[in-house]
Amino acid sequence: MGIVDLDLKEPYKELKALNKKLDRKQAELERHKNTILSAFIADEILQLRKEIAWALLNCGEYEKALNLYKSMSWETHGETKYIGIGAALIEMGRIIEARQLIKKGLKRFPESYPLLVAMGNLYHGLGNYSMSLKYFEHALIFCPGHKTIMLSKANALYGLGLFEDAFPIYEYLAKNHPEEPLFITQLGYCHLQINYPEDAAKCFKAVMDSGYSNDDVYNGLYWAYYDMGLKTDAIEIAKEGIKKFPDPVLYYNLGIAYYEKDWLSEAKDIVEKGLKKFPEDKDLKELLGIIEDEIDNPDDDKKPTIPPMMRVIALSAILKKLKHKKLQHKKS
């Protein structure tokens, strides 16, 4: 099976299908207007609009999603509006507005686990993992066992550096939801943090074998090989990852690997290629400067040791990838 970038394809595929279904329902409503069926069809259209709004969020169409949520009634779709508008505002960087809105929503719907998750996501994005953990744990009271909220809790623990506490949650999720590659990926990263690179490598390879992959998986497998002392394998996996999923972290890691082998020309070349794709990346700029200084002063005994990139997945990015449309609905 070939590599499939599900992060990109699946949300747009879902959005396209929902829009087609909406078109059919609107045509059906026109045919049955002024009949008893029209009320039922209208309700189905409202539900579809909610699902389309959430799909727009998953596709990164935040302005469109915001406008669609704003068009809904506060009286009949209040909770949905608070959740959707809050999520859109967070993604658009309008944090103060989002916090005020979600706080207002929680006063009206104090047991709304999606709103609690939204507030947790907001604090998580700000790097305040203690506060995010508080909201995710509160959400789990009203929706125990929800896999995405459990993952969010684990990610908050991970962000706090409490890897031993996060590990059993990741392990449970990966075991009980093997169809979710992101759960296995994050378990792999947790294995790395508690110094089990062999087990981490098994996780990342399992994800690749499933036909799914992305830059996070390649970055994780790179570090697993690196920590096992398999530097040549680490270099090869980074090179493969860059071809399939160009990412500044992979360029940085490969540059370090070359630098440590004293392959300065190769290190300079790969970092420059990375900067052509990501010209504003500060880490790549800094690494290039170090490499160039070493090339210009090859006899300097004080060769700087470059600290490796932190072996973490950007947690805000993970939450973005793991949004689940079910979170917009109140548990029945």
Kinemage of the C-alpha trace (Angstrom):
@kinemage 1
@onewidth
@group {chain A} dominant
@subgroup {mainchain}
@vectorlist {calphas} color= white
{ca met a 1} P 0.000 0.000 0.000
{ca gly a 2} L 1.325 3.452 -0.874
{ca ile a 3} L 1.826 6.314 1.549
{ca val a 4} L -1.335 8.351 2.009
{ca asp a 5} L -1.374 11.790 3.594
{ca leu a 6} L -4.712 11.413 5.357
{ca asp a 7} L -4.328 14.709 7.227
{ca leu a 8} L -4.756 16.564 3.954
{ca lys a 9} L -7.143 14.371 1.976
{ca glu a 10} L -9.750 13.105 4.412
{ca pro a 11} L -11.234 16.421 5.715
{ca tyr a 12} L -11.739 17.783 2.188
{ca lys a 13} L -13.196 14.474 1.060
{ca glu a 14} L -15.686 14.634 3.917
{ca leu a 15} L -16.522 18.278 3.192
{ca lys a 16} L -17.185 17.530 -0.473
{ca ala a 17} L -19.504 14.646 0.429
{ca leu a 18} L -21.420 16.782 2.953
{ca asn a 19} L -21.908 19.608 0.435
{ca lys a 20} L -23.251 17.151 -2.138
{ca lys a 21} L -25.664 15.773 0.440
{ca leu a 22} L -26.769 19.291 1.349
{ca asp a 23} L -27.483 20.091 -2.305
{ca arg a 24} L -29.667 16.978 -2.565
{ca lys a 25} L -31.578 17.827 0.616
{ca gln a 26} L -32.179 21.413 -0.496
{ca ala a 27} L -33.544 20.136 -3.808
{ca glu a 28} L -35.710 17.673 -1.881
{ca leu a 29} L -37.009 20.477 0.331
{ca glu a 30} L -37.995 22.464 -2.736
{ca arg a 31} L -39.949 19.491 -4.096
{ca his a 32} L -41.774 18.933 -0.794
{ca lys a 33} L -42.369 22.495 0.330
{ca asn a 34} L -45.743 23.138 1.923
{ca thr a 35} L -45.985 19.480 2.928
{ca ile a 36} L -45.555 17.746 6.279
{ca leu a 37} L -42.210 16.356 5.087
{ca ser a 38} L -40.718 19.820 4.735
{ca ala a 39} L -40.183 20.226 8.492
{ca phe a 40} L -38.238 16.960 8.722
{ca ile a 41} L -36.116 17.835 5.706
{ca ala a 42} L -35.412 21.285 7.143
{ca asp a 43} L -34.140 19.659 10.339
{ca glu a 44} L -31.839 17.428 8.298
{ca ile a 45} L -30.503 20.498 6.491
{ca leu a 46} L -29.746 22.220 9.792
{ca gln a 47} L -27.842 19.137 10.966
{ca leu a 48} L -25.877 19.029 7.717
{ca arg a 49} L -24.964 22.702 8.072
{ca lys a 50} L -23.535 21.965 11.534
{ca glu a 51} L -21.470 19.103 10.146
{ca ile a 52} L -20.276 21.227 7.223
{ca ala a 53} L -19.233 24.011 9.605
{ca trp a 54} L -17.114 21.572 11.624
{ca ala a 55} L -15.650 20.071 8.438
{ca leu a 56} L -14.659 23.584 7.355
{ca leu a 57} L -12.749 23.938 10.622
{ca asn a 58} L -10.935 20.670 9.965
{ca cys a 59} L -10.020 21.919 6.486
{ca gly a 60} L -8.601 25.157 7.838
{ca glu a 61} L -11.394 27.263 6.335
{ca tyr a 62} L -11.833 29.203 9.560
{ca glu a 63} L -13.476 32.344 8.194
{ca lys a 64} L -16.077 30.315 6.290
{ca ala a 65} L -16.726 28.168 9.355
{ca leu a 66} L -17.083 31.247 11.547
{ca asn a 67} L -19.634 32.811 9.209
{ca leu a 68} L -21.618 29.577 9.007
{ca tyr a 69} L -21.753 29.235 12.793
{ca lys a 70} L -22.756 32.877 13.165
{ca ser a 71} L -25.705 32.281 10.838
{ca met a 72} L -27.188 29.725 13.247
{ca ser a 73} L -29.783 30.595 15.872
{ca trp a 74} L -28.571 31.265 19.431
{ca glu a 75} L -31.903 30.021 20.748
{ca thr a 76} L -31.904 26.617 19.053
{ca his a 77} L -28.169 26.042 18.453
{ca gly a 78} L -26.578 27.928 21.330
{ca glu a 79} L -24.152 25.239 22.456
{ca thr a 80} L -23.115 24.453 18.889
{ca lys a 81} L -22.504 28.148 18.202
{ca tyr a 82} L -20.350 28.600 21.295
{ca ile a 83} L -18.282 25.539 20.368
{ca gly a 84} L -17.892 26.363 16.686
{ca ile a 85} L -17.284 30.084 16.993
{ca gly a 86} L -14.873 29.483 19.862
{ca ala a 87} L -12.903 26.920 17.855
{ca ala a 88} L -12.748 29.226 14.820
{ca leu a 89} L -11.567 32.171 16.921
{ca ile a 90} L -8.848 30.041 18.521
{ca glu a 91} L -7.582 28.940 15.131
{ca met a 92} L -7.620 32.524 13.887
{ca gly a 93} L -5.513 33.637 16.843
{ca arg a 94} L -8.276 35.690 18.442
{ca ile a 95} L -7.599 34.146 21.839
{ca ile a 96} L -9.092 36.815 24.115
{ca glu a 97} L -12.387 36.761 22.193
{ca ala a 98} L -12.410 32.968 22.204
{ca arg a 99} L -11.799 32.738 25.940
{ca gln a 100} L -14.576 35.221 26.730
{ca leu a 101} L -17.008 33.441 24.422
{ca ile a 102} L -16.267 29.937 25.743
{ca lys a 103} L -16.428 31.171 29.331
{ca lys a 104} L -19.853 32.639 28.583
{ca gly a 105} L -20.902 29.377 26.971
{ca leu a 106} L -19.848 27.359 30.024
{ca lys a 107} L -22.045 29.538 32.239
{ca arg a 108} L -25.018 28.592 30.076
{ca phe a 109} L -23.935 24.970 29.489
{ca pro a 110} L -21.749 24.005 32.503
{ca glu a 111} L -21.871 20.294 31.684
{ca ser a 112} L -20.941 20.704 28.023
{ca tyr a 113} L -17.893 18.511 27.542
{ca pro a 114} L -17.171 19.977 24.068
{ca leu a 115} L -16.974 23.466 25.596
{ca leu a 116} L -14.726 22.183 28.374
{ca val a 117} L -12.514 20.615 25.716
{ca ala a 118} L -12.510 23.887 23.757
{ca met a 119} L -11.260 25.755 26.816
{ca gly a 120} L -8.677 23.048 27.407
{ca asn a 121} L -7.501 23.373 23.807
{ca leu a 122} L -7.242 27.136 24.219
{ca tyr a 123} L -4.965 26.846 27.255
{ca his a 124} L -3.036 24.024 25.604
{ca gly a 125} L -2.305 26.226 22.611
{ca leu a 126} L -0.973 28.862 25.007
{ca gly a 127} L 1.344 26.294 26.589
{ca asn a 128} L -0.516 26.402 29.903
{ca tyr a 129} L -0.710 22.632 30.292
{ca ser a 130} L -1.753 22.724 33.944
{ca met a 131} L -4.926 24.634 33.065
{ca ser a 132} L -5.582 22.537 29.972
{ca leu a 133} L -5.270 19.357 32.050
{ca lys a 134} L -7.837 20.726 34.495
{ca tyr a 135} L -10.417 21.253 31.735
{ca phe a 136} L -9.755 17.931 30.008
{ca glu a 137} L -10.171 16.051 33.301
{ca his a 138} L -13.398 17.954 33.963
{ca ala a 139} L -14.670 17.048 30.483
{ca leu a 140} L -13.977 13.362 31.126
{ca ile a 141} L -16.353 13.485 34.118
{ca phe a 142} L -19.236 14.161 31.729
{ca cys a 143} L -17.924 11.980 28.915
{ca pro a 144} L -15.769 9.220 30.416
{ca gly a 145} L -13.750 7.131 28.001
{ca his a 146} L -13.983 9.552 25.066
{ca lys a 147} L -10.855 8.717 23.087
{ca thr a 148} L -10.073 12.227 21.863
{ca ile a 149} L -10.470 13.780 25.310
{ca met a 150} L -8.320 11.023 26.803
{ca leu a 151} L -5.665 11.835 24.224
{ca ser a 152} L -5.939 15.528 25.069
{ca lys a 153} L -5.393 14.712 28.738
{ca ala a 154} L -2.361 12.608 27.864
{ca asn a 155} L -0.988 15.413 25.714
{ca ala a 156} L -1.360 17.851 28.606
{ca leu a 157} L 0.569 15.469 30.865
{ca tyr a 158} L 3.148 15.107 28.095
{ca gly a 159} L 3.438 18.880 27.864
{ca leu a 160} L 4.082 19.010 31.618
{ca gly a 161} L 6.873 16.467 31.221
{ca leu a 162} L 4.872 13.829 33.117
{ca phe a 163} L 5.657 11.120 30.588
{ca glu a 164} L 5.171 8.212 32.994
{ca asp a 165} L 1.629 9.446 33.711
{ca ala a 166} L 0.858 10.032 30.035
{ca phe a 167} L 2.210 6.654 28.928
{ca pro a 168} L -0.610 4.337 30.151
{ca ile a 169} L -3.204 6.566 28.461
{ca tyr a 170} L -1.370 6.462 25.133
{ca glu a 171} L -0.861 2.719 25.543
{ca tyr a 172} L -4.564 2.150 26.234
{ca leu a 173} L -5.618 4.256 23.252
{ca ala a 174} L -3.170 2.596 20.863
{ca lys a 175} L -4.239 -0.883 21.997
{ca asn a 176} L -7.976 -0.228 21.844
{ca his a 177} L -7.970 1.954 18.714
{ca pro a 178} L -5.305 0.480 16.426
{ca glu a 179} L -7.038 2.150 13.470
{ca glu a 180} L -5.928 5.555 14.762
{ca pro a 181} L -2.320 6.123 13.600
{ca leu a 182} L -1.944 9.291 15.663
{ca phe a 183} L -2.475 7.365 18.891
{ca ile a 184} L 0.313 4.954 17.962
{ca thr a 185} L 2.519 7.850 16.860
{ca gln a 186} L 2.196 9.643 20.175
{ca leu a 187} L 2.816 6.392 22.047
{ca gly a 188} L 6.040 6.142 20.050
{ca tyr a 189} L 7.093 9.619 21.150
{ca cys a 190} L 6.327 8.763 24.754
{ca his a 191} L 8.496 5.643 24.431
{ca leu a 192} L 11.309 7.935 23.273
{ca gln a 193} L 10.868 10.232 26.255
{ca ile a 194} L 11.105 7.377 28.758
{ca asn a 195} L 14.121 5.940 26.926
{ca tyr a 196} L 12.680 2.923 25.099
{ca pro a 197} L 13.797 3.655 21.528
{ca glu a 198} L 13.333 0.049 20.338
{ca asp a 199} L 9.656 0.137 21.330
{ca ala a 200} L 9.326 3.601 19.810
{ca ala a 201} L 10.690 2.314 16.505
{ca lys a 202} L 8.104 -0.498 16.530
{ca cys a 203} L 5.322 2.080 16.906
{ca phe a 204} L 6.514 4.273 14.059
{ca lys a 205} L 7.115 1.287 11.775
{ca ala a 206} L 3.634 -0.042 12.560
{ca val a 207} L 2.140 3.287 11.495
{ca met a 208} L 4.107 3.222 8.243
{ca asp a 209} L 3.116 -0.397 7.584
{ca ser a 210} L -0.539 0.617 7.930
{ca gly a 211} L -0.158 2.820 4.846
{ca tyr a 212} L -0.246 6.095 6.734
{ca ser a 213} L 2.640 8.424 7.344
{ca asn a 214} L 3.623 12.067 7.844
{ca asp a 215} L 6.588 14.151 8.981
{ca asp a 216} L 5.932 13.354 12.659
{ca val a 217} L 6.262 9.620 11.998
{ca tyr a 218} L 9.521 10.036 10.096
{ca asn a 219} L 10.889 12.404 12.723
{ca gly a 220} L 10.020 9.899 15.448
{ca leu a 221} L 11.645 6.979 13.644
{ca tyr a 222} L 14.728 9.123 13.042
{ca trp a 223} L 15.088 9.707 16.790
{ca ala a 224} L 14.429 6.050 17.598
{ca tyr a 225} L 17.300 4.999 15.322
{ca tyr a 226} L 19.467 7.843 16.623
{ca asp a 227} L 18.954 6.809 20.251
{ca met a 228} L 19.734 3.187 19.388
{ca gly a 229} L 23.046 4.340 17.942
{ca leu a 230} L 21.964 3.493 14.387
{ca lys a 231} L 23.130 6.807 12.927
{ca thr a 232} L 23.284 5.554 9.326
{ca asp a 233} L 19.701 4.283 9.517
{ca ala a 234} L 18.653 7.587 11.104
{ca ile a 235} L 20.187 9.500 8.198
{ca glu a 236} L 18.450 7.313 5.620
{ca ile a 237} L 15.023 7.664 7.262
{ca ala a 238} L 15.434 11.442 7.479
{ca lys a 239} L 16.357 11.584 3.776
{ca glu a 240} L 13.320 9.469 2.902
{ca gly a 241} L 11.078 11.641 5.070
{ca ile a 242} L 12.294 14.854 3.453
{ca lys a 243} L 11.441 13.498 -0.004
{ca lys a 244} L 7.892 12.604 1.007
{ca phe a 245} L 7.057 15.197 3.655
{ca pro a 246} L 9.470 18.174 3.590
{ca asp a 247} L 9.593 19.548 7.123
{ca pro a 248} L 12.054 21.943 8.814
{ca val a 249} L 12.636 19.549 11.718
{ca leu a 250} L 13.712 16.748 9.362
{ca tyr a 251} L 16.083 19.104 7.535
{ca tyr a 252} L 17.495 20.204 10.898
{ca asn a 253} L 17.932 16.649 12.143
{ca leu a 254} L 19.660 15.549 8.955
{ca gly a 255} L 21.927 18.598 9.101
{ca ile a 256} L 22.958 17.677 12.660
{ca ala a 257} L 23.592 14.058 11.675
{ca tyr a 258} L 25.900 15.148 8.853
{ca tyr a 259} L 27.600 17.700 11.096
{ca glu a 260} L 28.317 15.093 13.765
{ca lys a 261} L 29.980 12.912 11.113
{ca asp a 262} L 32.068 15.922 9.988
{ca trp a 263} L 30.353 15.849 6.595
{ca leu a 264} L 30.258 19.624 6.628
{ca ser a 265} L 29.636 20.124 2.922
{ca glu a 266} L 26.627 17.770 3.028
{ca ala a 267} L 25.391 19.412 6.240
{ca lys a 268} L 25.584 22.887 4.703
{ca asp a 269} L 23.863 21.722 1.530
{ca ile a 270} L 20.892 20.079 3.265
{ca val a 271} L 20.348 23.003 5.650
{ca glu a 272} L 20.435 25.469 2.740
{ca lys a 273} L 17.851 23.339 0.926
{ca gly a 274} L 15.717 23.455 4.045
{ca leu a 275} L 15.995 27.244 4.202
{ca lys a 276} L 14.890 27.547 0.581
{ca lys a 277} L 11.623 25.874 1.588
{ca phe a 278} L 11.396 27.437 5.055
{ca pro a 279} L 13.296 30.761 4.804
{ca glu a 280} L 12.069 32.075 8.158
{ca asp a 281} L 12.993 29.032 10.241
{ca lys a 282} L 15.219 30.326 13.057
{ca asp a 283} L 16.659 26.924 14.010
{ca leu a 284} L 17.822 26.219 10.467
{ca lys a 285} L 19.363 29.692 10.236
{ca glu a 286} L 21.251 29.168 13.478
{ca leu a 287} L 22.447 25.717 12.416
{ca leu a 288} L 23.677 27.056 9.076
{ca gly a 289} L 25.716 29.707 10.887
{ca ile a 290} L 27.368 27.070 13.092
{ca ile a 291} L 28.205 24.874 10.098
{ca glu a 292} L 29.626 27.788 8.115
{ca asp a 293} L 31.792 28.836 11.079
{ca glu a 294} L 33.163 25.301 11.300
{ca ile a 295} L 33.922 25.258 7.562
{ca asp a 296} L 35.707 28.628 7.840
{ca asn a 297} L 37.665 27.569 10.948
{ca pro a 298} L 38.364 23.836 10.503
{ca asp a 299} L 41.353 23.832 12.879
{ca asp a 300} L 39.442 25.297 15.800
{ca asp a 301} L 39.560 22.756 18.633
{ca lys a 302} L 36.427 24.198 20.173
{ca lys a 303} L 33.905 22.677 17.796
{ca pro a 304} L 30.468 23.590 19.179
{ca thr a 305} L 28.112 20.866 20.244
{ca ile a 306} L 24.714 21.477 18.725
{ca pro a 307} L 21.769 20.637 20.978
{ca pro a 308} L 19.369 18.374 19.066
{ca met a 309} L 15.847 19.497 18.359
{ca met a 310} L 13.430 18.527 21.098
{ca arg a 311} L 11.919 15.178 20.273
{ca val a 312} L 8.332 16.237 20.636
{ca ile a 313} L 5.388 16.582 18.350
{ca ala a 314} L 3.982 20.094 18.325
{ca leu a 315} L 1.061 19.466 20.645
{ca ser a 316} L -1.053 22.281 19.252
{ca ala a 317} L -0.670 20.666 15.840
{ca ile a 318} L -1.667 17.277 17.193
{ca leu a 319} L -4.862 18.699 18.660
{ca lys a 320} L -5.628 20.247 15.309
{ca lys a 321} L -5.197 16.908 13.585
{ca leu a 322} L -7.299 15.050 16.116
{ca lys a 323} L -10.383 17.244 16.143
{ca his a 324} L -13.375 14.997 15.983
{ca lys a 325} L -16.689 16.197 14.675
{ca lys a 326} L -18.510 14.336 17.453
{ca leu a 327} L -17.175 16.927 19.879
{ca gln a 328} L -19.640 19.444 18.487
{ca his a 329} L -22.577 17.378 19.728
{ca lys a 330} L -23.709 17.043 23.330
{ca lys a 331} L -23.555 13.488 24.588
{ca ser a 332} L -26.978 11.925 24.324
